[in-house]
Amino acid sequence: MVETRRVAVVGGGIIGAAVVRELNRRLPDAEVVLFEKERQLAAHQTGHNSGVVHAGLYYEPGGLKARLCRRGVQLMRDYAAERDIPYERCGKVVVALDEVERGRLEAIYDRATRNGVPGVRLISGGELRELEPEARGIAALHSPETAIIDYAAVTRALVEDARRAGVDVRLGVEVLGVDAESGGRVRVRTSRGDERFDNVIACAGLQSDRLARRSGAARSPSIVPFFGQYLILEPRFRDITRGLVYPVPDPKYPFLGVHLTKRVDGAMTVGPNAFLSFSREIYRGLGIDVRDALEVAADPGFWRFAAGNLAGARRELRGVLSAKKFIKDAARYVPAIEDARYARLPRGIRAQALDAGGRLVDDFVIQHVGPVTHLRNAPSPGATSSLAIAEHIVGNVIERNGLVPRR
């Protein structure tokens, strides 16, 4: 009698949910258990982002981000159609305000074309105003395939599919550690007791480094949390832009800058900024968790990073301290919003991996430790790429274990 293969997936965000779906598709005879420490799905990064389906403009050609983003867009679009989830190809412009930024636009355009982003083109300031009458700039890059979606809704749909296929979904159960045992089995230590599995795939997001270290994986990369604030504009600005309006990112800094993003419910948002968070999972108020803050302070790599990014931190701090300054920055691209009234939304917190040398890790990082796979870094476009990341991870697990998948 052949024993059923047991696979545990840790994390009920969109990537964990996508991994469960892919396991069902490729290994339908396996027993799959999804562990999520919160009592709801998409409680952290998945439920606190801008909902943009990125087309693949910025990423280093040939890297995992570039390849999995482009594949992920296709899979996300198809899944949204299959499950009748709203998916709007509203397009996006990246706007240059001066000649320095125009030069950076050309570098982005080069990456985008090498990544195979469809329809992307450089346009003049006049063409920009034809596309986005309220936007201002001397030039722009237009990406017509950039879209918006509700990633929390996608996550719920993926897990609903999984439940129907027989997956055991355990909400409110925290995985405390993962230990390889003799004979190739894995002991999963949870808040409800221990269990044995043949494979474990950990998609633990903001807790990924802690779980990896408790499971015998390398200390690096560590997670440094960055928060991003979002403002929602008053209803009269719902249609102020036709699509998304972004600044040209500073290549010295890993974030895209404050931008105008419409949501699938029609609301117009401004954000996010990016500043060091003193907690990993507190989204309102002061957002201070002593353990999280002390862990960042004790990380030598963080201080190396901070020393080289003081100018960017000062710039971001001004927007943190003043919502009016935040709006004013966005109004450089769409002047009509300068006097807009707004409300604050719960902040988002991004899990950004940092290496021991103090460099922010740009690409996705997937580590295999025997029968355990740890997703150690999956920042933007992680949600866009989620279904493709799942394909990649499950394909590796199948290959490493000599399994026979369903095609």
C-alpha positions in Angstrom: 0.0 0.0 0.0 1.4 3.4 -1.0 1.2 5.9 1.8 -0.4 9.3 0.9 2.1 12.1 0.7 1.4 14.9 3.2 2.4 18.5 2.4 2.1 21.4 4.8 1.8 25.0 3.5 2.5 27.8 6.0 0.8 31.2 5.4 -2.7 32.2 4.3 -1.7 35.1 2.2 -2.1 35.1 -1.6 1.2 33.2 -2.2 0.4 30.4 0.3 -3.1 30.2 -1.2 -1.6 29.9 -4.7 0.8 27.2 -3.6 -2.1 25.2 -2.2 -4.0 25.5 -5.5 -0.9 24.4 -7.5 -0.3 21.4 -5.2 -3.9 20.3 -5.9 -3.4 20.7 -9.6 -0.1 18.9 -9.8 -0.4 16.4 -6.9 -4.1 15.7 -6.6 -3.5 12.6 -4.5 -1.5 14.4 -1.8 -3.0 15.4 1.6 -2.5 19.1 1.9 -2.8 21.2 5.0 -2.8 25.0 5.0 -1.8 26.7 8.3 -2.5 30.3 9.0 -1.9 31.9 12.4 -4.6 34.5 12.0 -8.3 33.7 12.1 -8.8 35.2 8.6 -7.1 34.9 5.3 -5.0 37.8 3.7 -4.6 39.4 7.1 -1.2 41.0 6.4 0.5 42.1 3.2 -2.1 40.7 0.9 -4.9 42.6 2.5 -2.9 45.9 2.9 -1.6 46.7 -0.6 -2.7 48.8 -3.5 -4.2 46.0 -5.7 -2.0 46.8 -8.7 -1.3 44.0 -11.2 2.2 45.0 -12.3 3.1 44.5 -15.9 6.9 44.0 -15.3 8.4 47.4 -16.1 11.2 47.7 -13.5 12.7 44.3 -13.0 16.2 43.0 -14.0 15.7 41.0 -17.2 16.3 37.3 -16.6 15.7 37.5 -12.8 12.9 35.6 -11.0 10.9 38.9 -10.6 10.9 39.6 -14.3 10.1 36.1 -15.4 7.5 35.3 -12.7 5.8 38.7 -13.0 5.1 38.3 -16.7 3.9 34.7 -16.2 1.9 35.8 -13.1 0.0 38.5 -15.0 -1.2 35.9 -17.5 -2.2 33.5 -14.8 -3.9 36.2 -12.7 -5.9 37.5 -15.6 -7.1 34.0 -16.5 -8.0 33.1 -12.9 -9.9 36.3 -12.4 -12.0 35.5 -15.5 -12.5 31.9 -14.4 -13.8 33.0 -11.0 -15.5 36.2 -12.1 -13.3 38.4 -9.9 -13.2 42.1 -11.1 -10.0 42.8 -13.1 -9.6 46.2 -14.7 -6.8 46.9 -17.3 -6.8 50.6 -16.6 -3.2 51.2 -17.7 -0.4 53.2 -16.0 1.8 56.2 -16.8 5.2 56.8 -15.2 5.7 60.5 -15.4 9.0 62.4 -15.8 9.1 66.0 -14.4 12.6 66.9 -15.7 15.4 65.8 -18.0 17.1 63.6 -15.3 13.9 61.7 -14.9 13.4 61.5 -18.7 16.8 59.7 -18.8 15.6 57.2 -16.1 12.4 56.6 -18.1 14.5 55.4 -21.0 16.3 52.9 -18.8 12.9 51.6 -17.5 11.6 51.4 -21.1 14.7 49.3 -22.0 14.0 46.9 -19.1 10.3 46.7 -20.0 10.9 45.8 -23.6 13.5 43.2 -22.7 11.0 41.7 -20.3 8.4 41.5 -23.0 5.9 43.9 -21.5 3.2 44.3 -24.2 2.3 47.7 -25.6 4.8 49.7 -23.5 6.0 53.0 -25.1 7.6 56.3 -24.4 5.3 59.3 -24.9 5.7 63.1 -24.9 4.2 65.5 -22.5 1.4 66.3 -25.0 0.6 62.6 -25.5 0.5 62.2 -21.7 -2.2 64.9 -21.5 -4.2 63.1 -24.2 -4.1 59.9 -22.1 -4.4 61.6 -18.7 -5.8 65.1 -19.1 -5.1 66.1 -15.5 -1.5 64.8 -15.4 1.5 67.0 -16.0 5.0 66.1 -17.0 7.6 66.5 -19.8 7.4 62.8 -20.8 6.1 59.5 -19.6 6.2 55.8 -20.1 2.8 54.3 -20.9 2.0 50.7 -19.9 -1.5 49.9 -21.1 -1.6 46.4 -19.6 -1.1 47.4 -16.0 -4.3 46.4 -14.1 -6.0 46.5 -10.7 -7.6 43.7 -8.7 -8.6 42.9 -5.2 -5.9 40.5 -4.0 -7.8 39.6 -0.8 -10.7 38.4 -2.9 -8.4 36.3 -5.0 -6.9 34.7 -1.9 -10.4 33.8 -0.6 -11.3 32.3 -4.0 -8.1 30.2 -4.1 -8.7 28.9 -0.6 -12.4 28.2 -1.4 -11.2 26.1 -4.4 -8.8 24.3 -2.1 -11.4 23.5 0.5 -13.6 22.0 -2.2 -10.7 19.9 -3.4 -10.2 18.5 0.1 -7.5 20.7 1.6 -7.5 21.0 5.3 -7.5 24.7 6.0 -6.6 25.5 9.6 -7.1 29.2 10.6 -5.8 30.4 14.0 -3.0 27.8 14.1 0.5 29.2 14.3 3.5 27.2 13.0 6.2 27.6 15.6 9.0 25.7 13.9 9.8 23.0 11.3 12.3 20.2 12.1 13.7 17.7 9.6 13.8 14.1 11.0 15.5 11.0 10.0 13.9 9.2 7.1 13.1 12.4 5.3 10.0 13.3 7.3 9.4 16.8 8.8 8.0 17.6 12.2 5.8 20.7 12.1 5.5 22.3 15.6 2.3 24.3 15.9 0.3 26.1 18.6 -2.1 23.1 18.6 0.6 20.4 18.7 3.1 18.6 16.4 2.5 16.8 13.1 4.6 14.9 10.6 4.7 15.8 6.9 6.7 14.7 3.8 7.2 18.3 2.6 6.7 21.8 4.0 6.4 25.0 2.0 6.6 28.1 4.1 5.2 31.4 2.7 5.3 33.3 6.0 5.8 36.8 4.7 6.6 39.2 7.5 7.6 36.3 9.8 9.5 34.4 7.1 13.0 35.0 8.6 12.0 34.0 12.1 10.3 30.8 11.0 13.3 30.0 8.7 15.8 30.5 11.6 13.7 28.4 14.0 13.7 25.7 11.4 17.5 25.5 10.9 17.8 27.7 7.7 20.3 30.4 7.3 20.0 33.6 9.3 20.3 35.7 6.1 18.3 37.3 4.7 16.6 39.0 7.6 13.3 40.9 7.3 13.1 44.6 7.8 9.6 45.9 7.8 8.7 49.2 6.0 5.3 50.8 6.4 3.4 52.6 3.7 0.6 55.0 4.3 -2.4 55.4 2.0 -4.9 58.2 1.8 -8.3 57.8 0.1 -9.5 61.0 -1.7 -13.0 62.4 -1.3 -15.5 61.0 -3.8 -15.4 63.9 -6.3 -11.8 62.7 -7.2 -12.9 59.1 -8.1 -12.4 59.8 -11.8 -9.6 62.4 -11.7 -7.4 59.9 -13.6 -8.3 57.2 -16.1 -5.5 54.9 -14.9 -2.6 54.9 -12.5 -0.1 57.8 -12.3 3.4 57.0 -10.9 6.5 59.0 -10.5 9.9 57.9 -12.0 11.5 55.9 -9.2 14.9 56.9 -7.8 17.2 54.0 -8.7 19.1 54.5 -5.4 16.0 53.6 -3.4 14.0 50.3 -3.7 10.5 51.8 -3.6 8.4 53.3 -6.4 7.3 56.6 -4.8 3.9 58.1 -3.9 1.4 57.5 -6.7 -2.3 57.8 -7.6 -4.0 54.4 -7.7 -7.6 53.7 -8.4 -9.2 50.7 -6.8 -11.6 48.2 -8.4 -14.3 49.7 -6.2 -13.8 53.0 -7.9 -12.1 54.9 -5.0 -8.9 56.9 -5.7 -6.0 56.5 -3.3 -2.7 58.2 -2.9 0.3 56.3 -1.6 2.3 54.6 -0.3 5.4 56.2 1.1 8.0 53.9 2.6 9.5 54.3 6.0 11.0 52.0 8.6 8.2 50.3 10.6 8.6 49.7 14.4 6.3 46.7 14.1 5.6 43.9 11.6 1.9 43.5 12.1 0.4 46.6 13.7 -1.5 48.7 11.2 -3.0 51.5 13.2 -1.9 54.0 15.9 1.7 54.4 16.7 2.5 50.9 15.4 5.2 50.1 17.9 6.1 46.5 18.9 9.1 46.4 21.3 10.3 43.0 20.1 10.1 44.0 16.4 11.8 47.3 17.0 14.7 45.8 19.1 15.2 43.1 16.4 15.8 45.8 13.7 18.0 47.8 16.1 20.2 44.7 16.7 20.7 43.9 13.0 24.1 45.2 11.9 22.9 45.0 8.3 20.2 47.5 8.9 22.6 50.1 10.2 24.8 49.6 7.1 21.7 50.2 5.0 20.5 53.2 7.0 23.9 54.9 6.8 23.7 54.8 3.0 20.1 56.0 2.7 19.8 59.0 5.0 18.7 61.4 2.3 15.8 59.1 1.2 14.8 58.6 4.8 14.6 62.3 5.4 12.5 62.7 2.3 10.1 60.0 3.3 9.8 61.3 6.9 8.4 64.6 5.7 5.5 62.7 4.2 5.0 60.6 7.3 4.7 63.7 9.5 2.5 65.7 7.2 -0.4 64.3 5.1 -0.6 67.6 3.4 3.0 67.2 2.2 2.1 63.7 1.1 -0.7 65.1 -1.1 1.5 67.9 -2.3 4.1 65.4 -3.6 1.4 63.6 -5.6 0.0 66.9 -6.8 3.2 67.5 -8.7 1.9 65.0 -11.2 -1.8 65.7 -10.9 -2.2 69.3 -9.7 -6.0 69.2 -9.4 -5.7 67.1 -6.2 -3.7 69.6 -4.2 -6.6 70.8 -2.1 -8.4 67.5 -1.9 -9.9 66.3 1.3 -8.9 62.8 2.3 -9.1 60.0 4.9 -6.4 57.8 6.1 -6.5 54.1 5.4 -4.8 51.4 7.5 -1.1 51.4 6.7 0.5 48.5 4.8 3.7 46.9 6.0 6.1 45.4 3.5 8.4 42.5 4.3 11.7 43.6 2.8 14.7 41.2 2.9 18.0 42.6 3.9 21.3 40.7 3.4 24.2 40.7 6.0 26.0 43.5 4.1 23.1 45.9 4.5 21.8 45.6 0.9 18.1 45.3 0.3 17.5 42.1 -1.6 15.8 42.9 -4.9 14.9 39.6 -6.4 12.6 36.9 -5.0 14.5 34.5 -2.7 13.5 30.8 -2.4 15.6 28.5 -0.2 15.3 24.7 0.0 16.5 22.9 3.2 16.0 19.2 2.5 12.2 18.7 2.3 11.4 22.2 3.5 11.1 25.2 1.2 11.2 28.7 2.6 10.1 31.7 0.5 12.4 34.3 2.1 11.7 37.4 0.0 8.6 38.2 -2.2 8.0 42.0 -2.2 6.2 43.7 -5.0 5.4 42.3 -7.5 4.8 39.3 -5.2 1.1 39.4 -5.4 1.1 39.9 -9.1 3.5 36.9 -9.4 1.8 34.7 -6.8 0.4 32.1 -9.2 3.7 31.9 -11.1 5.7 31.7 -7.8 3.5 28.8 -6.9 4.2 27.1 -10.2 7.9 27.6 -9.7 8.0 26.4 -6.1 5.8 23.3 -6.6 7.7 22.4 -9.7 10.9 22.5 -7.7 9.5 20.3 -4.9 8.2 17.8 -7.5 11.6 17.7 -9.2 13.7 17.5 -6.0 11.5 14.6 -4.7 11.3 12.6 -7.9 7.5 12.8 -7.9 5.2 12.1 -10.9 3.0 15.2 -11.3 -0.3 15.5 -13.2 0.2 17.7 -16.3 
